[in-house]
């Protein structure tokens, strides 16, 4: 009976450790994603208004574009 109890306890410990690692991995991924958005936002803010217009965004849209990097805004027509 002791062997079974120890096996169950070990399995529960392994599950807890795996969940802890998953949390750390997700947290690390979120941190890297946040840093990439910050870098992109800074690079876009460094562009002139004309350069931003050339790529199809305005200065007011920079934060939105940086936060939604996976979307392609080139097909969206905005009134100017």
C-alpha positions in Angstrom: 0.0 0.0 0.0 2.9 2.3 0.7 4.2 1.9 -2.8 0.9 2.8 -4.3 0.6 5.9 -2.1 4.1 7.0 -3.0 3.4 6.5 -6.7 0.2 8.6 -6.5 2.1 11.3 -4.5 4.9 11.3 -7.1 2.4 11.6 -9.9 0.6 14.6 -8.2 4.0 16.3 -7.6 4.9 15.8 -11.3 1.6 17.3 -12.4 2.1 20.3 -10.0 5.7 20.8 -11.3 4.4 20.6 -15.0 1.7 23.2 -14.3 4.3 25.4 -12.7 6.6 25.1 -15.7 3.7 25.8 -18.0 2.8 29.0 -16.1 6.5 30.1 -16.3 6.7 29.4 -20.0 3.5 31.3 -20.7 4.6 34.2 -18.5 8.0 34.3 -20.3 6.3 34.2 -23.7 4.0 37.1 -22.6 7.0 39.1 -21.5 8.8 38.6 -24.8 5.7 39.5 -26.7 5.2 42.7 -24.6 8.9 43.7 -25.2 8.5 43.1 -29.0 5.4 45.3 -29.1 7.3 48.0 -27.2 10.2 47.8 -29.7 7.9 47.9 -32.7 6.0 50.9 -31.2 9.2 52.8 -30.6 10.4 52.1 -34.2 7.1 53.2 -35.7 7.1 56.4 -33.5 10.7 57.1 -34.8 9.4 57.3 -38.4 8.3 60.6 -39.9 4.7 61.3 -40.8 5.5 60.8 -44.4 7.1 57.5 -43.8 4.1 56.4 -41.8 1.8 57.5 -44.6 3.9 55.5 -47.0 3.2 52.3 -45.1 -0.5 53.2 -44.7 -0.8 54.3 -41.1 -1.1 57.5 -39.1 0.7 58.4 -36.0 -2.5 57.9 -34.0 -2.7 54.3 -35.2 0.8 53.3 -34.2 -0.1 51.9 -30.8 -3.0 49.9 -32.3 -0.9 48.5 -35.1 1.9 47.5 -32.6 -0.6 45.7 -30.4 -2.2 43.9 -33.3 0.9 42.8 -35.2 -0.7 39.6 -36.6 -3.3 41.6 -38.6 -2.7 42.9 -42.1 -3.9 46.5 -42.3 -2.9 47.1 -45.9 -6.3 45.9 -47.2 -8.2 48.2 -44.8 -9.0 51.6 -46.4 -9.1 54.5 -43.9 -10.5 57.9 -44.9 -7.9 60.6 -44.8 
